[in-house]
C-alpha cells in the first residue's frame, strides 16, 4: 500500500491537515498522515497522502480549499 501513496498536502500545523482530511473524507477519499515533527521540536512538516487512484481528485480538492 505504501508504494501507492501520493503526497497531496503539506502543512506546519495539524489543524490544517485535519481540515483538508475532512474535505477529502466528504469526497470518499481516505487519507494518511505522516507527522515529521519531532517530539520536543517545532521543526518538520506534517504530510498528507492519498492512494494514487485518488491523487488527481484530492489535489483538486486541496487546491479549492487551500489553507
C-alpha contacts under 8 A as a table, 3 or more apart, distances in Angstrom:
res1	aa1	res2	aa2	distance
1	X	4	X	5.35
1	X	5	X	6.87
1	X	51	X	7.97
2	X	5	X	5.35
4	X	51	X	5.63
4	X	52	X	5.41
5	X	49	X	5.85
5	X	50	X	5.37
5	X	51	X	4.59
5	X	52	X	5.53
6	X	49	X	5.19
6	X	50	X	5.46
6	X	51	X	6.12
6	X	52	X	5.59
6	X	55	X	6.51
7	X	10	X	7.83
7	X	47	X	6.81
7	X	48	X	5.73
7	X	49	X	4.28
7	X	50	X	6.58
8	X	47	X	7.86
8	X	48	X	5.95
8	X	49	X	5.67
8	X	50	X	6.98
8	X	55	X	7.00
8	X	58	X	6.81
8	X	59	X	5.80
8	X	62	X	7.44
9	X	17	X	7.71
9	X	47	X	5.97
9	X	48	X	5.15
9	X	49	X	7.20
9	X	59	X	8.00
9	X	62	X	7.16
10	X	17	X	7.58
10	X	45	X	6.51
10	X	46	X	5.67
10	X	47	X	4.47
10	X	48	X	6.15
11	X	14	X	7.26
11	X	16	X	6.39
11	X	17	X	6.48
11	X	45	X	5.90
11	X	46	X	5.33
11	X	47	X	6.54
12	X	16	X	7.75
12	X	44	X	7.32
12	X	45	X	5.25
12	X	46	X	5.98
13	X	16	X	5.62
13	X	17	X	7.00
13	X	46	X	7.13
14	X	17	X	5.12
14	X	18	X	6.24
14	X	46	X	6.97
15	X	18	X	4.97
15	X	19	X	6.25
16	X	19	X	5.27
16	X	20	X	6.51
16	X	67	X	6.75
17	X	20	X	5.29
17	X	21	X	6.03
17	X	46	X	7.45
17	X	47	X	7.78
17	X	48	X	6.89
18	X	21	X	4.90
18	X	22	X	6.16
19	X	22	X	5.19
19	X	23	X	6.59
20	X	23	X	5.13
20	X	24	X	6.22
20	X	62	X	6.65
20	X	65	X	7.46
21	X	24	X	5.04
21	X	25	X	5.98
21	X	31	X	6.50
22	X	25	X	5.00
22	X	26	X	6.16
23	X	26	X	5.17
23	X	27	X	6.59
23	X	61	X	7.19
24	X	27	X	5.13
24	X	28	X	6.42
24	X	29	X	5.06
24	X	30	X	6.94
24	X	31	X	7.32
24	X	58	X	6.56
24	X	61	X	7.07
25	X	28	X	4.89
25	X	29	X	5.17
25	X	30	X	6.16
25	X	31	X	7.75
26	X	29	X	7.47
29	X	50	X	7.32
29	X	54	X	6.67
29	X	58	X	7.36
30	X	50	X	6.32
30	X	51	X	7.57
31	X	48	X	6.63
31	X	49	X	5.54
31	X	50	X	4.74
31	X	51	X	7.55
32	X	48	X	5.70
32	X	49	X	5.07
32	X	50	X	6.31
33	X	46	X	6.98
33	X	47	X	5.75
33	X	48	X	4.75
33	X	49	X	6.34
34	X	46	X	5.80
34	X	47	X	5.10
34	X	48	X	6.43
34	X	49	X	7.87
35	X	44	X	7.92
35	X	45	X	6.50
35	X	46	X	4.37
35	X	47	X	6.27
36	X	44	X	5.24
36	X	45	X	5.41
36	X	46	X	5.74
36	X	47	X	7.73
37	X	41	X	6.50
37	X	42	X	6.38
37	X	43	X	5.70
37	X	44	X	4.48
37	X	45	X	5.96
37	X	46	X	6.89
38	X	41	X	5.12
38	X	42	X	7.18
38	X	43	X	7.04
38	X	44	X	7.11
50	X	54	X	6.34
50	X	55	X	6.23
50	X	58	X	7.49
51	X	54	X	5.51
51	X	55	X	6.45
52	X	55	X	4.99
53	X	56	X	7.66
54	X	57	X	5.59
54	X	58	X	5.92
55	X	58	X	5.10
55	X	59	X	6.06
56	X	59	X	5.23
56	X	60	X	6.33
57	X	60	X	5.12
57	X	61	X	6.31
58	X	61	X	5.04
58	X	62	X	6.14
59	X	62	X	4.99
59	X	63	X	6.03
60	X	63	X	5.12
60	X	64	X	6.20
61	X	64	X	5.13
61	X	65	X	6.28
62	X	65	X	5.17
62	X	66	X	5.57
63	X	66	X	5.23
